Amino acid sequence: MTVGTVEIAAEDAARAKHELRAALGAVRLGVELSARLGELASARASAIGLELDRAARALDDLDGRRLGAAEDPVDIRALLADSVEAWRAVAAARGVDLRLRWNGQTGFVAGDRIRLAQATGNLIANALEHGEGPAEVCGHVTAGVVRVEVIDSGAGLPAPVAELTRRARGGRGRRGRGLAIAAAVARAHRGRLAAAPTKRGARLVLELPTARVTPK
């Protein structure tokens, strides 16, 4: 095994651990919140299930069981609703008002719902960890592209997205690990992750090609 191979294996393990910590942390706080409220609403149950699926997929990755990418139609508006609900307890614990806004018709993407949840979850986690004040997740469909924006009011990105993800891929820079995961998921779904101009904070943009859905 070469040094480069060892570095790649170590980074794969670090990414899987990152996913597990994030997903299980969100689940724990979600369950605690539900326990305090004395109920487990269906929306929260769906969100918790999504995060547990993320954790299970991370374990598969850690064990080297790389599953083939699914090509199922994924409702991105519904996925964002679950992702935001999953992180609402974390946001509340940090004193952040986490909001979701979707404009227009829903958008479908051909792909793997759990992988896409890794992307949206990491972008939300990034906004909560490194931003401040309100955080907003916005989505809409335009010209055959589903566009998801995650906006925070923090200090902004310390470097361009490409640089942060490159550091993370090289095993350096925990700051960009979640972004590297999101960028990899975007590429696997023929999309991209970028940053958009904003007066304050960070504005991360996930763009994915829409899929045609045949009514049943």
Steps between C-alpha positions, in 0.01 A plus 500: 500500500647836397502818708239651267273200549535524877411870488191432288387217731548722803297778341220255409487388863502861621210588268298200617563594864398859420172374354432279802570775752277748316211263434492339843537836673197634313299188585590521868391862533187431296397215727573710809284781365216261424529351848470846656195572290350164586437410139670384183337674207495324163724767347760449772475123470568529126795730566647266760464209259691695235790571737516137609517401134792744460676335793443153356638609160808648671561164667473331161761743366728437798479125436581553134156392377460757225147460376408594145333836460123473482311673222170552676297823467568700817263781602747770607238716670399205721865412559577855614201495735638184664856638512391826662281318751788267585725796585239718670592378849869567434412849377290565810785383724729751328242779515463509121169557323506240221250567222392322183361677195404336172375701202284357223451140397692216655807361327604139449857376459601154377728351761552366849287665770741413781802634312309820422409524870872484576545810285210701641573391857864603478414839352252565781749377761763734354265798532416413860858435607675787328225755452302708745155657520225359278576230243282446197463209261342604170406301194346543159509356149619702203595402144525129573706545816406457865678776692542470877656786696614484862559847641644605836597829663846409625848613401484335160722237340873532580589387147327409171294180504743325264794577732316385814394172339851444359652538849246254639566245224869521585428416863544861614242743622203373700324825401446375148421132562122543493530715188719235336232239566230727358710579194570132434128417524422786260752372245364145528156640412633705206470820698729743678561682828603865494487819703289798396570866585342629820546813710552300819565140595512209257261412219562147378321384188428140405383458139365169369341413163129427519356160410187437302243321713231297325165512681385159624 
